[in-house]
């Protein structure tokens, strides 16, 4: 209820049809917005963020990440599966080892922009 005090309300009803039309034409469809919201949920876990930061620096296996972050291999594997399913990391197999790296430069950009925003 307290937040409602801070929200400005229209004093009189005045619809700006041209603005509404412009926004309706540019706003993505619901499915795309849902997918975007799901992507941002992936960044809502600090362990996943730590894994991504580690992968900024080097290609790593589950054992490396587990040791680096002091997190169980099971937990790391679970988080890597989430990141891989959402196309944020990729893997390659070398013998019995699986190495993980960032899927592309977009991942760095997203995190760097987030850091810029919180450091403003």
DSSP file (Angstrom, degrees, kcal/mol; ACC not computed):
  #  RESIDUE AA STRUCTURE BP1 BP2  ACC     N-H-->O    O-->H-N    N-H-->O    O-->H-N    TCO  KAPPA ALPHA  PHI   PSI    X-CA   Y-CA   Z-CA
    1    1 A X    >>        0   0    0      0, 0.0     4,-0.6     0, 0.0     3,-0.6   0.000 360.0 360.0 360.0 -35.6    0.0    0.0    0.0
    2    2 A X  H >>  +     0   0    0      1,-0.2     3,-1.1     2,-0.2     4,-0.5   0.871 360.0  57.8 -63.5 -35.8    2.8    2.4    0.8
    3    3 A X  H >4 S+     0   0    0      1,-0.3     3,-1.1     2,-0.2     4,-0.5   0.811  94.1  67.3 -63.6 -29.4    4.2    2.1   -2.8
    4    4 A X  H X4 S+     0   0    0     -3,-0.6     3,-0.8     1,-0.3    -1,-0.3   0.802  91.4  62.0 -62.4 -28.0    0.8    3.3   -4.1
    5    5 A X  H << S+     0   0    0     -3,-1.1    -1,-0.3    -4,-0.6    -2,-0.2   0.810 102.2  51.5 -66.2 -29.3    1.5    6.7   -2.6
    6    6 A X  T << S+     0   0    0     -3,-1.1     2,-0.5    -4,-0.5    -1,-0.2   0.540  90.0  93.5 -87.0  -7.3    4.6    7.1   -4.8
    7    7 A X  S <  S-     0   0    0     -3,-0.8     2,-0.2    -4,-0.5    -3,-0.0  -0.757  73.4-134.0 -92.0 126.2    2.8    6.3   -8.1
    8    8 A X        -     0   0    0     -2,-0.5     2,-0.4     1,-0.0    -2,-0.1  -0.541  19.8-154.6 -76.8 142.9    1.4    9.2  -10.0
    9    9 A X        -     0   0    0     -2,-0.2     2,-0.2     2,-0.0     3,-0.0  -0.886  25.9 -99.7-117.1 149.5   -2.1    8.9  -11.3
   10   10 A X        -     0   0    0     -2,-0.4     3,-0.1     1,-0.2     0, 0.0  -0.475  23.6-152.3 -64.9 132.4   -3.7   10.7  -14.2
   11   11 A X  S    S+     0   0    0      1,-0.2     2,-0.3    -2,-0.2    -1,-0.2   0.797  82.0  12.6 -76.7 -28.4   -5.7   13.6  -13.0
   12   12 A X  S    S-     0   0    0      2,-0.1     2,-0.6    -3,-0.0    -1,-0.2  -0.984  91.9 -96.5-145.3 153.8   -8.0   13.4  -16.0
   13   13 A X        +     0   0    0     -2,-0.3     2,-0.3    -3,-0.1    -2,-0.0  -0.598  51.7 156.1 -77.2 115.4   -8.5   10.7  -18.6
   14   14 A X        -     0   0    0     -2,-0.6     2,-0.4     2,-0.0    -2,-0.1  -0.856  23.8-160.3-142.8 102.4   -6.5   11.6  -21.7
   15   15 A X        -     0   0    0     -2,-0.3     2,-1.0     1,-0.0     3,-0.1  -0.705   8.7-150.4 -87.8 131.5   -5.5    8.8  -24.0
   16   16 A X    >>  -     0   0    0     -2,-0.4     4,-2.3     1,-0.2     3,-0.5  -0.769  15.4-175.8-102.1  86.7   -2.6    9.4  -26.3
   17   17 A X  H 3> S+     0   0    0     -2,-1.0     4,-2.7     1,-0.2     5,-0.2   0.839  78.5  54.4 -55.4 -41.3   -3.6    7.2  -29.2
   18   18 A X  H 3> S+     0   0    0      1,-0.2     4,-2.1     2,-0.2    -1,-0.2   0.894 110.6  46.2 -64.3 -39.3   -0.4    7.8  -31.3
   19   19 A X  H <> S+     0   0    0     -3,-0.5     4,-2.4     2,-0.2    -2,-0.2   0.914 113.0  49.5 -67.3 -42.8    1.8    6.8  -28.4
   20   20 A X  H  X S+     0   0    0     -4,-2.3     4,-2.7     1,-0.2    -2,-0.2   0.922 111.5  48.8 -62.6 -44.4   -0.2    3.7  -27.7
   21   21 A X  H  X S+     0   0    0     -4,-2.7     4,-2.0     1,-0.2    -1,-0.2   0.920 111.0  50.5 -61.6 -44.7   -0.2    2.7  -31.3
   22   22 A X  H  X S+     0   0    0     -4,-2.1     4,-1.3    -5,-0.2    -1,-0.2   0.917 113.1  45.3 -60.4 -45.2    3.6    3.2  -31.5
   23   23 A X  H  X S+     0   0    0     -4,-2.4     4,-2.3     1,-0.2     3,-0.4   0.923 110.6  53.1 -66.8 -44.5    4.2    1.1  -28.4
   24   24 A X  H  < S+     0   0    0     -4,-2.7    -1,-0.2     1,-0.2    -2,-0.2   0.862 110.0  49.5 -58.9 -35.9    1.9   -1.7  -29.5
   25   25 A X  H  < S+     0   0    0     -4,-2.0    -1,-0.2    -5,-0.2    -2,-0.2   0.800 117.4  39.3 -73.6 -28.8    3.7   -1.9  -32.8
   26   26 A X  H  < S+     0   0    0     -4,-1.3     2,-0.2    -3,-0.4    -2,-0.2   0.702  90.1  97.8 -97.0 -20.4    7.2   -2.1  -31.2
   27   27 A X  S  < S-     0   0    0     -4,-2.3     3,-0.1    -5,-0.1     6,-0.0  -0.507  77.6-117.4 -73.7 133.3    6.5   -4.3  -28.2
   28   28 A X        -     0   0    0     -2,-0.2    -1,-0.1     1,-0.1    -2,-0.1  -0.159  37.4 -89.2 -63.9 162.9    7.4   -8.0  -28.8
   29   29 A X     >  -     0   0    0      1,-0.1     4,-2.2     4,-0.0     3,-0.2  -0.236  40.8-102.2 -70.6 165.4    4.8  -10.7  -28.6
   30   30 A X  H  > S+     0   0    0      1,-0.2     4,-2.5     2,-0.2     5,-0.2   0.853 119.8  54.6 -59.2 -39.1    3.9  -12.4  -25.4
   31   31 A X  H  > S+     0   0    0      2,-0.2     4,-2.3     1,-0.2    -1,-0.2   0.913 109.7  47.1 -63.6 -42.0    5.9  -15.6  -26.2
   32   32 A X  H  > S+     0   0    0     -3,-0.2     4,-2.2     2,-0.2    -2,-0.2   0.914 112.8  49.0 -65.1 -43.0    9.1  -13.6  -26.8
   33   33 A X  H  X S+     0   0    0     -4,-2.2     4,-2.4     2,-0.2    -2,-0.2   0.874 109.9  52.1 -65.0 -36.7    8.6  -11.6  -23.6
   34   34 A X  H  X S+     0   0    0     -4,-2.5     4,-2.4     2,-0.2    -2,-0.2   0.935 109.5  49.3 -62.3 -46.5    8.1  -14.8  -21.7
   35   35 A X  H  X S+     0   0    0     -4,-2.3     4,-2.1     1,-0.2    -2,-0.2   0.886 110.9  50.3 -61.0 -39.2   11.3  -16.2  -23.1
   36   36 A X  H  X S+     0   0    0     -4,-2.2     4,-2.2     2,-0.2    -1,-0.2   0.916 109.8  49.8 -64.8 -43.4   13.2  -13.0  -22.2
   37   37 A X  H  X S+     0   0    0     -4,-2.4     4,-1.6     1,-0.2    -2,-0.2   0.897 110.2  51.2 -62.0 -40.3   11.8  -13.2  -18.6
   38   38 A X  H  X S+     0   0    0     -4,-2.4     4,-1.1     2,-0.2    -1,-0.2   0.893 107.6  53.2 -64.4 -39.7   12.9  -16.8  -18.4
   39   39 A X  H >X S+     0   0    0     -4,-2.1     3,-0.7     1,-0.2     4,-0.7   0.934 108.4  49.3 -60.2 -46.1   16.4  -15.9  -19.6
   40   40 A X  H >< S+     0   0    0     -4,-2.2     3,-0.6     1,-0.2    -1,-0.2   0.804 102.0  62.9 -67.1 -27.4   16.7  -13.2  -16.9
   41   41 A X  H >< S+     0   0    0     -4,-1.6     3,-1.9     1,-0.2    -1,-0.2   0.856  94.3  62.8 -61.7 -33.4   15.6  -15.7  -14.2
   42   42 A X  H X< S+     0   0    0     -4,-1.1     3,-0.7    -3,-0.7    -1,-0.2   0.843  99.6  53.2 -60.9 -33.2   18.7  -17.7  -15.0
   43   43 A X  T << S+     0   0    0     -4,-0.7    -1,-0.3    -3,-0.6    -2,-0.2   0.413  87.4  87.1 -81.5   2.6   20.8  -14.8  -13.8
   44   44 A X  T <  S+     0   0    0     -3,-1.9     2,-0.5    -4,-0.1    -1,-0.2   0.295  72.4  79.2 -86.8  10.5   18.9  -14.8  -10.6
   45   45 A X    <>  -     0   0    0     -3,-0.7     4,-2.0     1,-0.1     3,-0.2  -0.976  67.5-150.9-123.1 123.3   21.1  -17.3   -8.9
   46   46 A X  H  > S+     0   0    0     -2,-0.5     4,-2.4     1,-0.2     5,-0.2   0.814  96.7  56.9 -65.7 -30.3   24.5  -16.2   -7.5
   47   47 A X  H  > S+     0   0    0      2,-0.2     4,-2.3     1,-0.2    -1,-0.2   0.920 107.7  48.0 -65.6 -41.8   26.1  -19.7   -8.0
   48   48 A X  H  > S+     0   0    0     -3,-0.2     4,-2.5     2,-0.2    -2,-0.2   0.900 110.9  51.2 -64.2 -39.3   25.3  -19.5  -11.7
   49   49 A X  H  X S+     0   0    0     -4,-2.0     4,-2.6     2,-0.2    -2,-0.2   0.919 109.6  50.1 -62.9 -42.8   26.7  -16.0  -11.9
   50   50 A X  H  X S+     0   0    0     -4,-2.4     4,-2.4     2,-0.2    -2,-0.2   0.905 110.1  50.5 -61.8 -41.2   29.9  -17.2  -10.2
   51   51 A X  H  X S+     0   0    0     -4,-2.3     4,-2.3     2,-0.2    -2,-0.2   0.933 110.7  48.8 -62.1 -45.2   30.2  -20.0  -12.7
   52   52 A X  H  X S+     0   0    0     -4,-2.5     4,-0.9     1,-0.2    -2,-0.2   0.916 110.6  50.7 -62.1 -42.5   29.7  -17.6  -15.6
   53   53 A X  H >X S+     0   0    0     -4,-2.6     4,-0.8     1,-0.2     3,-0.7   0.910 109.6  50.8 -61.2 -41.4   32.4  -15.3  -14.2
   54   54 A X  H >X S+     0   0    0     -4,-2.4     4,-1.4     1,-0.2     3,-0.9   0.899 108.2  52.4 -62.2 -39.5   34.8  -18.2  -13.8
   55   55 A X  H 3< S+     0   0    0     -4,-2.3    47,-0.5     1,-0.2    -1,-0.2   0.643  95.0  70.3 -74.8 -13.4   34.1  -19.2  -17.4
   56   56 A X  H << S+     0   0    0     -4,-0.9    -1,-0.2    -3,-0.7    -2,-0.2   0.876 108.1  37.8 -60.7 -36.3   34.9  -15.6  -18.5
   57   57 A X  H << S-     0   0    0     -3,-0.9     2,-0.3    -4,-0.8    -2,-0.2   0.811 127.6  -8.1 -89.8 -34.0   38.5  -16.4  -17.6
   58   58 A X     <  -     0   0    0     -4,-1.4     2,-0.4    42,-0.0    -1,-0.2  -0.996  66.2 -97.4-161.9 156.9   39.0  -20.0  -18.7
   59   59 A X        -     0   0    0     -2,-0.3     2,-0.3    -3,-0.1    42,-0.2  -0.708  54.4-176.8 -75.9 129.3   37.4  -23.2  -20.0
   60   60 A X  E     -A  100   0A   0     40,-2.0    40,-3.5    -2,-0.4     2,-0.2  -0.924  24.5-133.7-135.2 154.7   36.8  -25.4  -17.0
   61   61 A X  E  >  -A   99   0A   0     -2,-0.3     4,-2.4    38,-0.2     5,-0.2  -0.537  40.9 -98.0 -96.9 171.9   35.5  -28.8  -16.0
   62   62 A X  H  > S+     0   0    0     36,-0.5     4,-2.9     1,-0.2     5,-0.2   0.897 124.3  53.1 -56.7 -43.1   33.1  -29.6  -13.2
   63   63 A X  H  > S+     0   0    0      1,-0.2     4,-2.4     2,-0.2    -1,-0.2   0.913 109.2  49.0 -60.5 -43.5   35.9  -30.5  -10.9
   64   64 A X  H  > S+     0   0    0      2,-0.2     4,-2.8     1,-0.2    -2,-0.2   0.940 114.1  44.8 -60.8 -48.3   37.7  -27.2  -11.5
   65   65 A X  H  X S+     0   0    0     -4,-2.4     4,-2.7     1,-0.2     5,-0.2   0.905 111.9  52.7 -65.2 -41.7   34.5  -25.1  -10.9
   66   66 A X  H  X>S+     0   0    0     -4,-2.9     5,-1.7    -5,-0.2     4,-1.1   0.926 113.6  43.3 -58.6 -46.8   33.6  -27.1   -7.8
   67   67 A X  H  <5S+     0   0    0     -4,-2.4    -2,-0.2    -5,-0.2     3,-0.2   0.920 114.6  50.3 -64.8 -45.4   37.1  -26.5   -6.3
   68   68 A X  H  <5S+     0   0    0     -4,-2.8    -2,-0.2     1,-0.2    -1,-0.2   0.898 121.1  32.2 -61.2 -44.0   37.1  -22.9   -7.3
   69   69 A X  H  <5S-     0   0    0     -4,-2.7    -1,-0.2    -5,-0.2    -2,-0.2   0.497 101.9-125.5 -95.6  -4.6   33.7  -22.0   -5.9
   70   70 A X  T  <5 +     0   0    0     -4,-1.1     2,-0.3     1,-0.2    -3,-0.2   0.938  67.4 131.5  56.4  48.4   33.9  -24.5   -3.0
   71   71 A X      < -     0   0    0     -5,-1.7    -1,-0.2    -6,-0.2    -2,-0.2  -0.946  64.9 -93.1-128.4 147.9   30.6  -26.0   -4.1
   72   72 A X     >  -     0   0    0     -2,-0.3     4,-2.3     1,-0.1     5,-0.2  -0.203  29.1-121.6 -60.9 151.7   29.8  -29.7   -4.5
   73   73 A X  H  > S+     0   0    0      1,-0.2     4,-2.9     2,-0.2     5,-0.2   0.855 114.1  56.9 -61.7 -34.6   30.3  -31.2   -7.9
   74   74 A X  H  > S+     0   0    0      2,-0.2     4,-2.3     1,-0.2    -1,-0.2   0.925 107.9  46.3 -62.0 -45.0   26.6  -32.2   -7.9
   75   75 A X  H  > S+     0   0    0      2,-0.2     4,-2.3     1,-0.2    -2,-0.2   0.908 113.6  49.0 -65.0 -41.6   25.5  -28.6   -7.4
   76   76 A X  H  X S+     0   0    0     -4,-2.3     4,-2.8     2,-0.2     5,-0.2   0.929 110.6  50.6 -63.1 -45.6   27.9  -27.4  -10.1
   77   77 A X  H  X S+     0   0    0     -4,-2.9     4,-2.1     1,-0.2    -2,-0.2   0.906 110.3  50.3 -59.4 -42.5   26.6  -30.1  -12.5
   78   78 A X  H  X S+     0   0    0     -4,-2.3     4,-1.9     2,-0.2    -1,-0.2   0.938 112.8  45.4 -61.3 -47.1   23.1  -29.0  -11.9
   79   79 A X  H  X S+     0   0    0     -4,-2.3     4,-2.5     1,-0.2    -2,-0.2   0.879 111.5  52.4 -67.1 -37.2   23.8  -25.4  -12.5
   80   80 A X  H  X S+     0   0    0     -4,-2.8     4,-2.8     2,-0.2    -1,-0.2   0.877 106.8  53.9 -65.0 -36.5   25.8  -26.1  -15.6
   81   81 A X  H  X S+     0   0    0     -4,-2.1     4,-2.6    -5,-0.2    -2,-0.2   0.915 109.9  47.4 -62.4 -42.8   22.8  -28.1  -16.9
   82   82 A X  H  X S+     0   0    0     -4,-1.9     4,-1.5     2,-0.2    -2,-0.2   0.934 114.4  46.6 -62.6 -46.2   20.6  -25.1  -16.4
   83   83 A X  H  <>S+     0   0    0     -4,-2.5     5,-3.0     1,-0.2     6,-0.9   0.882 114.4  47.1 -64.8 -38.6   23.1  -22.8  -18.1
   84   84 A X  H ><5S+     0   0    0     -4,-2.8     3,-1.9     4,-0.2    -2,-0.2   0.907 108.4  54.3 -71.1 -41.2   23.6  -25.2  -21.0
   85   85 A X  H 3<5S+     0   0    0     -4,-2.6    -1,-0.2     1,-0.3    -2,-0.2   0.845 110.3  48.4 -58.9 -33.6   19.8  -25.7  -21.5
   86   86 A X  T 3<5S-     0   0    0     -4,-1.5    -1,-0.3    -5,-0.2    -2,-0.2   0.213 117.0-115.8 -95.1  14.8   19.4  -22.0  -21.7
   87   87 A X  T < 5S+     0   0    0     -3,-1.9    -3,-0.2     2,-0.2    -2,-0.1   0.782  83.0 118.4  60.4  32.8   22.3  -21.7  -24.2
   88   88 A X  S   <S+     0   0    0     -5,-3.0    15,-2.5     1,-0.2    16,-0.4   0.694  76.9  28.8 -97.8 -24.9   24.6  -19.7  -21.9
   89   89 A X  E     -B  102   0A   0     -6,-0.9     2,-0.3    13,-0.3    13,-0.2  -0.927  67.0-158.8-129.7 158.9   27.4  -22.2  -21.8
   90   90 A X  E     -B  101   0A   0     11,-2.8    11,-2.2    -2,-0.3     2,-0.3  -0.872   9.9-147.0-129.0 165.3   28.6  -24.9  -24.2
   91   91 A X  E     -B  100   0A   0     -2,-0.3     2,-0.3     9,-0.2     9,-0.2  -0.926   9.4-168.1-133.7 158.1   30.6  -28.0  -23.6
   92   92 A X  E     -B   99   0A   0      7,-2.1     7,-3.1    -2,-0.3     2,-0.4  -0.993  20.6-130.8-143.1 144.4   33.2  -30.1  -25.3
   93   93 A X  E     -B   98   0A   0     -2,-0.3     2,-0.4     5,-0.2     5,-0.2  -0.792  19.7-179.7-100.0 135.6   34.5  -33.5  -24.4
   94   94 A X  E >   -B   97   0A   0      3,-3.3     3,-2.0    -2,-0.4     2,-0.4  -0.897  68.2 -52.9-132.8 102.2   38.2  -34.4  -24.2
   95   95 A X  T 3  S-     0   0    0     -2,-0.4    -2,-0.0     1,-0.3     0, 0.0  -0.546 121.8 -21.6  65.2-124.9   38.7  -38.0  -23.3
   96   96 A X  T 3  S+     0   0    0     -2,-0.4     2,-0.3    -3,-0.1    -1,-0.3   0.514 122.7  92.4 -92.4  -6.2   36.7  -38.6  -20.1
   97   97 A X  E <   - B   0  94A   0     -3,-2.0    -3,-3.3   -36,-0.0     2,-0.5  -0.662  60.1-154.5 -92.5 144.0   36.6  -34.8  -19.3
   98   98 A X  E     - B   0  93A   0     -2,-0.3   -36,-0.5    -5,-0.2     2,-0.4  -0.980  13.0-159.4-114.7 123.9   33.9  -32.4  -20.2
   99   99 A X  E     -AB  61  92A   0     -7,-3.1    -7,-2.1    -2,-0.5     2,-0.3  -0.847   3.6-152.0-106.8 140.1   35.0  -28.8  -20.4
  100  100 A X  E     +AB  60  91A   0    -40,-3.5   -40,-2.0    -2,-0.4     2,-0.3  -0.845  18.7 165.2-113.1 146.3   32.6  -25.8  -20.3
  101  101 A X  E     - B   0  90A   0    -11,-2.2   -11,-2.8    -2,-0.3   -45,-0.1  -0.937  46.8 -74.1-147.3 168.7   32.9  -22.4  -21.7
  102  102 A X  E     - B   0  89A   0    -47,-0.5   -13,-0.3    -2,-0.3     3,-0.1  -0.410  37.8-133.1 -66.3 143.5   30.6  -19.4  -22.4
  103  103 A X  S    S-     0   0    0    -15,-2.5     2,-0.3     1,-0.2   -14,-0.2   0.877  74.0 -31.3 -67.7 -38.3   28.3  -20.0  -25.4
  104  104 A X    >>  -     0   0    0    -16,-0.4     3,-1.0   -14,-0.0     4,-0.6  -0.963  69.9 -80.7-167.1 179.5   29.0  -16.6  -26.9
  105  105 A X  H 3> S+     0   0    0     -2,-0.3     4,-2.2     1,-0.2     5,-0.1   0.676 111.6  76.6 -69.1 -17.8   30.0  -13.0  -26.3
  106  106 A X  H 3> S+     0   0    0      1,-0.2     4,-2.7     2,-0.2    -1,-0.2   0.869  88.9  58.1 -60.7 -35.4   26.3  -12.1  -25.5
  107  107 A X  H <> S+     0   0    0     -3,-1.0     4,-2.1     1,-0.2    -1,-0.2   0.933 107.4  46.2 -61.7 -45.8   26.7  -13.7  -22.1
  108  108 A X  H  X S+     0   0    0     -4,-0.6     4,-3.1     1,-0.2     5,-0.2   0.920 112.2  51.7 -60.8 -44.2   29.6  -11.4  -21.2
  109  109 A X  H  X S+     0   0    0     -4,-2.2     4,-2.5     2,-0.2     5,-0.2   0.914 108.7  50.0 -60.8 -44.6   27.7   -8.4  -22.5
  110  110 A X  H  X S+     0   0    0     -4,-2.7     4,-2.0     2,-0.2    -1,-0.2   0.940 115.9  41.7 -60.9 -48.4   24.6   -9.2  -20.4
  111  111 A X  H  X S+     0   0    0     -4,-2.1     4,-2.6     2,-0.2    -2,-0.2   0.913 114.1  51.5 -68.7 -42.1   26.6   -9.6  -17.2
  112  112 A X  H  X S+     0   0    0     -4,-3.1     4,-2.4     1,-0.2    -1,-0.2   0.898 110.7  48.6 -62.5 -39.5   28.9   -6.6  -17.9
  113  113 A X  H  X S+     0   0    0     -4,-2.5     4,-2.3    -5,-0.2    -1,-0.2   0.894 110.5  51.8 -67.0 -38.5   25.8   -4.4  -18.5
  114  114 A X  H  X S+     0   0    0     -4,-2.0     4,-2.3    -5,-0.2    -2,-0.2   0.917 110.3  48.5 -61.1 -43.1   24.3   -5.7  -15.3
  115  115 A X  H  X S+     0   0    0     -4,-2.6     4,-1.7     1,-0.2    -2,-0.2   0.908 110.1  51.4 -64.3 -42.1   27.5   -4.8  -13.4
  116  116 A X  H  < S+     0   0    0     -4,-2.4     4,-0.4     1,-0.2    -1,-0.2   0.915 110.2  50.6 -58.9 -42.4   27.6   -1.3  -14.9
  117  117 A X  H >< S+     0   0    0     -4,-2.3     3,-1.1     1,-0.2    -2,-0.2   0.929 112.0  44.2 -64.1 -46.3   24.0   -0.8  -13.8
  118  118 A X  H 3< S+     0   0    0     -4,-2.3    -1,-0.2     1,-0.2    -2,-0.2   0.742 112.5  53.8 -74.1 -19.6   24.5   -1.8  -10.2
  119  119 A X  T 3<        0   0    0     -4,-1.7    -1,-0.2     1,-0.2    -2,-0.2   0.407 360.0 360.0 -92.3   2.5   27.7    0.2  -10.0
  120  120 A X    <         0   0    0     -3,-1.1    -1,-0.2    -4,-0.4    -2,-0.1   0.500 360.0 360.0 -68.8 360.0   26.1    3.4  -11.1
